[in-house]
Amino acid sequence: MAERNETIANGLAAYYEYVAAHLHEWVDPLSNEQFWRNPFPYGNSVGHLVLHLTGNLNYYIGARVAGTGYVRDRDREFREQQPPQKSEALQAFDRTIAMVVETIRKQSAEDWGKTYTAELEPEAEDRFQIFVRCAGHAYHHVGQMVYLSRELART
């Protein structure tokens, strides 16, 4: 059982680190102006997506699993009128990924199956499911950032 738990923890932690590295690959070359500019009349800027992922992970994993006490303001993630500098937003994201990885590594074999509940998350019934769902959600938005970054490089 210990080997299986270690396999799960190592696999999930590596995936979150991969998502973060992939995000940085596409986002780091952007200027602060590009980071916050949406090249389309719809959707979100890269910066707002980074704020969203940071809030999402801080709430669903930080507050609900790690017990950080994080209070989420989801609407603000998309409508922040005085956004931080790109470097500050990315540092917050990186701290959040580090918290997620640390939380993953602290899970015992029994912890993965513990009941999970959170606002706006009716599908995840246990901790393992929320870690998987958040990983998929994060990579979905990284895909959007790749698309936006390519468009921003053209304009």
N, C-alpha and C positions, 0 to 999 in steps of 0.2 A: 504494500500500500504506500509506503514511503517513496518508493521509486516512481510510482504513478503520480503521486502528488508533486514530486520534483519535476517530472516531465511536463505536467500541466503548467506549473509555475514558470518553468524555464521557457516553454513555448509561448505562453501569453506575454511574459515580460519581453521576450525578444521581438514579438510582433508589435507591441506598443513602441518599442525603441525603433523598429523599422519604420513605422508610420511617422514618427517624429523626424527621423533622418530624411525620409522622402519629402515631408513637408518643407524642411529646411533647404533641401536641394532646389526646390522651385521658388521658395519665398525669399531666401537670403539675397539673391541678386536684385530684388526689387528695391527701388528707392522708397523712402517714407511716403512720398506722394503717390506712387504707384500702389503701394500696399493698401492705401485707404481709398483709392479711386476705383469705381466700378465702371468698366468699359462699356457696359450695356445699360439700357434704360430699365432693366429688371434685375432681380437677384441681388446679390450681396458683393461687397468688396472682399478681397483676400483678408484684409484686416478684421473685418467683422466676422468672417468665418473662423479666424484664429480665436477671437474673443468667444465665439460660440462654442468651439471645441473645449476651450479652457473652462468655461462655465459648465458645460455638459459633464466633463470628467470630474470636475471639482464637486459637482452635486451628486451625480449617480454613484460615483465610487468614493470620492472624498467624504462627503457628508453621510451617505447612506451605508457605506461599508467601513471606512476608516474612522468615522466619527470625528471629522475635523470641525464640524459646526458651520461649514460653509453655507451661506444663504444665497440662493440664486435669484438673479433678476434677468430672466431669459429675454424679455423684450429689449432690455438695454444692450444685450450682446449684439443685437442687430441695428440698434438705433442710437448708439453712443454718439452724442453730439460733440463731445470734447474727448476724442479718442487719445489714448496714450501714444507715445512714439512707437514706431515699429519695434525698436529694440526692447522696449519695456513689455510690449505685448508678447513678443517671442520669449523673453525671459520668464514671464508668467506661465506661458504654455510649457516651457521646459521644466519649470518647477512642478507643474501639474503632472507631466509625464513621469517625473521622478517619484512623485507621491504615488501614482498608480502602480509603478513597478515595485516600489517598496511595499505597498499594500498587497500586491499579488504574492510577493515572496513571504509575507507574514501569514498567509492562509494555510491552515492545517488541512489534512485530507477531509476532515469533518466540516470545515468551514465552507467548502465549495457548495455543499448541499443545503446550507442554511437558508431559510425562507428570506426572500427579498421583497421589499415593497418600496415604492417611490411614486411621487406625483408624476403623472403623464407617462408612466411606464407599466402598463398592465401585462405585458408579455413575459417579462423576466420574473420567474418564480423563485429562483435561487441565485446565489452569488456567482456561480459559474456562468449562468446565462447572462447576467448583467455585464460581466467582463467581456464576453464574446460579443454581445450586442453593441456595447460602446466601442469596441475595436472596429467592428464593421461600420458603424456610424462615422467614426473618425476617418477611416480610409475613404469612405464615400465623399466626405468633404475635402479631403486631400485631392481627390480626383477633380473636384470642382476648381480647386486652387491651381492645379496643373493647367487646366483649360484657361482660366483667367490669366495666369502668368504668361502663357503663350500669346494670348490676345494683347496683353499689356506691352509685351516686347515688340509687337508689330505697330503699336500706336505711339 
